[in-house]
Amino acid sequence: MLKNKSLHVSCFDMIGPRMIGPSSSHTAGACRLAHWAQRICGEQVEEVCFTLYGSFASTWKGHGTDRALLAGIMGYEVDDPIIREAYSQAAKNGLRYRFVEDSDTLTDHPNTVKMDICTRSAKRVSVLGESIGGGRARITSIDDIEVKFNGRLNSILVYQSDKPGVLAHITRCFAKRGLNIAFLNLFRRDKGHDAFTLVESDEVIEVEVLSEIEAHPEVSRVLLLENEVSKSAESTAGAATEDFLDEDGRVYCVASGQEMLEVCSDKQISIAELMCRREMFLSSSSRQQVRREMKKMWEAMRTSVEEPLQEQRRSMGGLIGGEAKQLLASFETQPKLLGEVGSRALAYALAVLEQNSSMGLIVAAPTAGASGVLPATLYALNEIDPIEEEALIDALFVAAALAFLIQLGFSLSGAEGGCQAEVGSAAGMTAAAVVSLYKSEASPAFDAASMALMNLLGLVCDPIGGLVELPCQIRNGNGAVAALAAAQMALAGVTSVLPIDEMIEVCKKVGDSLPAALRETAKGGVAAAASAQKCLGCGLH
């Protein structure tokens, strides 16, 4: 049904993953790549060489990329606290490893790693992968054979000989079970030799299918790679056959804000309901399962606000830590210039970035570097005027809708579009989410998102020392305040001069015009200032 592969992006690519900080690209994405590589091997890894290219090669220590890769290659996932202790865990496991920096080789993506692996049975496997932003990743080659796997759909990887009849056998096995094949690609080095077939399905792939495929004499192994929602679900049988599924598929194929507004109006549903239905279809999961997964995101968000206020920790780079408690304490003697909600949201946004930069558990929303805006604002609102949990979950689906639109038309990566793509996007997502708590119509939420993006248009990405600490923490606080301002205007009936689609297009044009020095390279803006260099040198501010 969804011919454009980019439309298969899940809500949990936008609100998620739950991850250990500090960077969705350099920590979560790296861990995910290594974890996939370990699963591709199918055995315990005994020795591995990580060759780091591009941005990975220059910032791996400050971003915890080394810990993330080690944890992933040992089988741990992006939200496991063991990432912080990966070195000691590797020693316990007897894992031998080394990191090689290669800043000279040009790669297709700046966050690229090659993993040369030797297992306990002396099997050698080489996996190349890219971390593409927001915790998302893709495997681009296995044993120098090009593949394309990004984990968005339920998938199988078939190890086979490139012989006639194998692909027909695979498709027959899927058809026998009534499973729809969304994408099928054969990857090979030479005709008639070893090959991989990657099959991606809209539905959950049952283990019986793997056994049937593996029975073919030219198939040596079949690896199941499930998407995140399906992997966490107890049962998905019948989920995609509920009576709301539309024959025209409009709910699932929306590719613009205007289309979303039209579908919501025609079908008399909310943005949250549209996104929930869409997620059910994409993951073949039930409504209960999808909403349960979003509830987990909210629970992790609450934790990311509360933990740094209970136990103060310095960041990995030593640049931040304790600012949130300091700000909250000041409210006892200083005026709350932003009011009760705004002042608390500001403090809580600082707290989440402290959690992130000290390798605590956060939710990328849409990235780790912008993870404070959405949870801080919703937490502050809920604290002052308690909100039903189901309404908060709906608000997160609305935020995901905006991130989905921004990702389609622009970017959620600071390396591509500056900080307007991260904190700016988070502010737009948050503004829409806040409005949705008080108005059922879709248009005001989109107006709020457009105004929030407009207010942060052109915001550059200039992290001091390349660390996700400063000015990231301060900008998350500003993003929360900007989101509340935009939401307040939209609730008053103020409309945006630019529809959301046009505003996103403007963001892209501005992002494309930003020089490289202002797009996460730490070579311009605040990062290049003399005081910033001094601050980085002493590890204090």
N, C-alpha and C positions, 0 to 999 in steps of 0.2 A: 504493500500500500504506500509506503513512504519511499519514493524513488530517490529523493535527495538524501544521501547518507548523513549529512549534517543535521537533518531533522530528527535523527535517532538519539540526539542528546537527551539524557535523562535529567529529571529534576535534581537528582542526587549528584549530578556533575556540577550543578549550580549551587545547591545547598549541600555541601559536602566536598570531600569526604570528612568524616571524623578522623582526625589525624593528630599526630604528635608534631609540634612546631619545630623550627620556625618558618619554613617555607613550603608552600604547596608544590611549587615546581622543583625545588632543590632537595626537599626532604620527602614529602609524600610521594611525589612522582618517581623519585629515585628508588624508594622502598618498593613501590609497586612494580617497577621494572625488574628489580632483583628477585622479587617474589615470583613473578611470572617465569623468570629464567630458571629458578629452582624447580618450579612445577614442570617446565619443559624438560628438564633433566630427568625428573621422575625418581631421583635418588638423592641421598644425602650428599651434599657437596663437601669435598675434602679440601680442595684448594681452588682459589679463584684469583684472577688478576683483573682489577677494574681499571680500564683505560678511560680517563676523563677528558672530554673535549670541550672546547668553547668555554661557555660560562661555568660549566661544571669544573673545568680545570682551574679556574681562577678563584672560585669562591667556595669550594667544597668543604673546607674546614669550618668556616664561619657559619655555614648553613646546616651543619650536621649531615651533609650528604654522605660522608663516610660511614657514620653510624647507621643511617637509613639503608644504605646498600648492604652493609653487613647483616643487619636485621632481616632484610628481605631475602637474602641468599640463604639464610638459615630457616626461612619459612614463616617469619613473622609478618604481620600485616601493618598497615599504615597507622592504626590507632593503638598499637600495643606499646605500653610504657617501656618494654624491654629495649626499645630503640635507644633510649638514653644510656642504657648499660650494655650496648652492643659489643663493645670491645671486650669486656669481662666475660660476656656470654660466649663470644667466639673462642676465647681462651679455654673455657670449660668444655666446649664442643670439639676442641682440637682443630678448629678451622684455620688453615693457613691462607693468608691473603696478602695482597700488596696493591697499592694505588699508584698509578702512573699518570702524570699530567702530560697532556699533549695539546699545547696551545697553538701549534702550527698547522695541523691538519684541518682543512676546511670541511665542515659537515653541513648537512642540510638544515639542521636545527642546532641552536647554540647549547642546548642542554642534552648532550648525547653521551652515552656510556657504552663501552664494549666490555662484555663479561666473558672471559676465557676461563672455562670451568673444567675441573677434573673431579669426578665423583669417587665414592668409595670403591666402586668396581672398576676404576680406571677408565671409565667412559669420558670422552672429551667432547664438550659442546661449547660453541661460541655463539653468543647472543648479542645483538646490537639493538639498542633502544633509545627512544627520545622521550623526555618529559616535556609535555606540550602546554603546561599551564593549568592551574586550579587543581592539581593533584592528578590530572589526566595524563596518560602515557600511551605509547604505542611501541610495539616490537617491529623493527624494520628488516631484520635478517636473522636467520638461524643457520649456523654453519655456512655462512656466506651465500645462502640462498635467500633472495628477497622475499619477505612476507609483509603483510600489513594487518596487524592485530591491535585493536585499541580497547577491547573489553567492554564495549558498550552494549553488545548483544550477547545472548547465550551462544557460545561457539564451541566447535570442536576442531582440533588440529589433527589431521590424519597423516601419519608417517607411512609412506607408500613407495612403490616403484612406479615410474611413469610408464604404465602399460595400459593398453586398451581395455576398457571394461570396468576400470576401477571407479571412475566418476559415475558411471551409470549405476554401479552397485551402491554407491553412497546415496545417490538421489532416490533409488528404489527403497532403501532402508528408511529414509525420511518420509517418503510418500506412504509407505506401509503403516506408519504410525500417525499419519495425518498432520505431520509437522511442516510448516511453511519455511522454505529456504529464502531468507532475505538477501544474502550474498553468498556466492561461492567462487573461490579463486584457487587456481592451481599454481603453485610456485615451484620452479625447478631450475637446476643449474644447466643440465643438458638433456636433450630428448632421450627417453628410454632409461634414464638413471634415477637416482633418488629424488624424491619430490615431497612436497607438503601440499595438502589441500586444506584450506581454511573454510569452514562452513559456518555461517552465522544465521541464527534462527530467531524469529519473533517469539517463539514459544520456548518453554523449558524443555531441554533435551533429556530424555529419560536414559538411565544407564543401560537399559536393554538395547537401545539403539547403538551404543558404543560396542557392545558385544557382537551384535549382528554385523556391523561394519568390519570389525576386527577379524571376523571369520574368513574374510577374503584372503586368498593365499598371497596376494601382492601387498597386503596391508600388514605392517609390523607393529603398529601401536596407534591408539586413538586417545587423545588427551581432551578432557572436558574443561572448558574455561567458562564459568558462569558469570553473569553480571551480578552486581552487588545486591540488588533487591531480591533476585531469585535465589541467590546463595543464602540469604538470611531467612527465607520464607519456609514455613513448615510444609505447606501444600499449595499448589497453584492450580490444581485441576479445576477446569471450568471457569477460571477467572475471566478469560477473554470472551466468554459467550454470554455475559450478562446482557439484559435487554436494552441497555442504553447504547450499545455499539451501533453507529450510524452507517447506513449503506454507502453514503457519499464520502465518509471518512473525513469530513471537514474538521472534526474535533482534533484529529491526530495529525493533520497536514498543515496546520496554521504556520505561516512563515513570516508573519508581520504583525505589528500591533493593530493595524487596521482590520486584518482578518480575524484577530482575536476578538476585537470589539464587535464585529459583525456576527460571529458565531455565538458569542455570549448573548447578544441581543436576539438573534433569531431563535435560539434554543432556550432562552430565558434561564441561563445558568450564570454563575459567577466565574471570575477568572480562576479562583481556587478550584472550583468544580471541574472546569475545563482541563486544568493541569493534572488534577487527580485522575480523571478518566484517561487522559493521554498516557500517564505513567502506567496505569493498569494495563493498557494495551501494549505498550512497549515492552514491559517486563513480564507479561502474562501473569500478573499477580492480582490478588483480590484487593478490594477497596481497603479492607481491614489491614492487610499486609503493607500496602503502600503508606497508609496513614500511620501505622505503627513505626515504619522506618523513619518517617518525618518526625514522629514524636521522639525517637532516639536522638535525632539531630537537635531538637529543642532541649532535651535533657543534657546533652553534651555542651550546648551553648550556655545553659545556666551554670554548669560546672566551671566553664571557662571564665565566667564573671566572678564567681564566688571564691574559687581557690586562691587566687593571688591576694584577695582581701583578707583571707584567713592566715596565709603563710607567705610572707614576703620572700621573693627570690630574685636574685640578679639575673640579668639576661646573659646569654652565652658570650656576647661581646663586651659586657660590662657597661653598656651605655645607658640602660634604663633599669628600673626596679624600684618600686615603692611610691611612684608618683600618684597612683590611684588612691592609696590610703592617705597620702598627704593631702590630696584634694578634698576627699571626703571629710577629713578632720578639720579642714579650714572652714567648712560650712557651719561649724559651731560658733565661730567668731566673726566670719566674714559674710557679707551679703551673697545670696544666691542670685547672681546677676541674670542667669538664664532660667530662673524659676525652678520649681522643684523637679519636674521631669527632665528638663534640659540639663540642669546641673548634675543630676545623677547619671544621666546618659553619657555625659562627657567623662565623668569619673570611671564609669564602667567600661567605656571604650578603651581607656588607658589600661585598665586592669586586664582586659583580654589580650592586649598586645604584650603585656608583661608575661602572661601565661604562655603565649605563643613563643616569645623570644627566649624563654627558659626551658623549652622543649616540653611544655605541658600539653594536655589534650585540648584541642580546639576544633572548630568546624570551619572549614574554608567557605567563606560566604561573600563573594564568590572565590576568593583566594585567601591564603593565610595572612598575607600582608594587609588585607582589608577585613580581617575576620572580626574586628571589634564593633563595627558600625551597627549591624543588624541585631546581634544579641543584646548589646548594651541598650539600645533604644527600646526594644520590646521588653526587656527586663525592667527598665525604669518605669515604663508605662504600667506594666503589670504590678509593680511594687506599690505605686501610688493609687491605682484604681484597678483592682484585680480583674483579670480577663479570663473567660472560660478557656480551658486548655484547647478545646476543639477549634475555637476562634483563632488562637495563636498558631495552631497547626495550619489552618487555612491561610493565615497571613504569610507563613513561610512558603506555601505554594504560590502565592501572589508574587513574592520576592523572586522565586525561581522563574516565574514567567518573564519577569523583566530581564533577569540575567540571560535567559534563553534568547530573547530578542536581541540583547546587546551582543551576545556571542555570535549570533547569525550575521548581524550587520556591521559589527565593529570588532571588539576584542575584549577579553578579560585579563590580558597580560600586560604588565607594566613594561616588559621588554618590547612589546609591539606598539602600545598606544600611550605610554606614560601612566602616571598615577591616576589620571582621569579614567583609565580603563579598570582600575582596581578600587580605590576609595571612591572615585566618582561613580562607578557602577554600583558599589555597595550603598552609596547614599540614595541613588535612584531606586534600587531594590527596596530599601528601607522606607523611603517616602511612600511608595506604592503600598507596601505592607501595612503601614500605619493607617493610611486612608481607608484601606479595606476593612479595618476593624470598626470603622464608624459609618461607612457608606457602602451599600450593597452594589451600586452601579459601578461599572468598570471604568468609565471615562475619567472620573476624578482621580483615580489611582494612577492612570497613565499621565494625566496632567501633572500630578505631583512628581512623578519620576522624571518627566521632561524638564521641569523647573530645577530639580536637584542636579541633574546632569548639566544643565545650562550654568548653574552657579559654580560648578567645579570644572567647567570646560577649560582645557589647556593645562590642567594640573600635571606637573612634571614628576617623573620618578627619579629620585636622586638620593638613594640610601647611603648614608655615611659608611664608608668602608665596605659597601656592598651587603651590609647586614640589615635584616628586617627588624630594625629597632628605631632609629631616628633618621628622618623625621616621620617615619611610619606611624609611631605611636601618637604623635601630636595630630597628624592628619586623620587618623581614625576618630579621634575626639571631634575634630572639625566636621568630619563626615556625618557623625550622629546629629550634631547641631544643625547642619545644612539640611539633613533629611527632615527633621522636625519643622524647620522653617518652611520648606516646600510643602509638607503635608498640611501645615496650618493654613497656608494660602489656598490650597486645593479644597480643604474642608469649608472654607469661607466662600467658595464658588469662583475663586480666581482661576482662570484657565491659562494654559500655556500657549504662547504665540506659535510654537512649533509642535506639531503632532509628534508622538514618540518616535515614529519611524524616521521622520526628518531630523529630529534631534540626534538620533543615533548615527545617521549619515554624516551630520556635521562633526560629531565626535571622531568619526573615522578620518575625515579629511584633516582635522586638526592633529590627530595622532600621527598620521602619515607625514605631516609637515614638521614634527618635532625632530630635532637632530639626535643622533645616536647618544650624545653626551647626556641627554635628558630622558633616556629610556632605560633605566635600570643598570647602566654601566658604571655608576658611581664616579663618573668623570666630569660631571657638571653640576650646576645648581648648588644646593647646600653642601653636597658631598665634596665639592672642590674648594670650599671656603677655608681660610686659614684656621679659624677657630674650630671647625669640624675636624681638621687634621690633628689639631692639638688634643681635642676631645678623644679622638680615636686612639691616639698615642698613649694617653694615660688610663683609658678605660673607664673614666669617670666624667661626669658632667656637672 
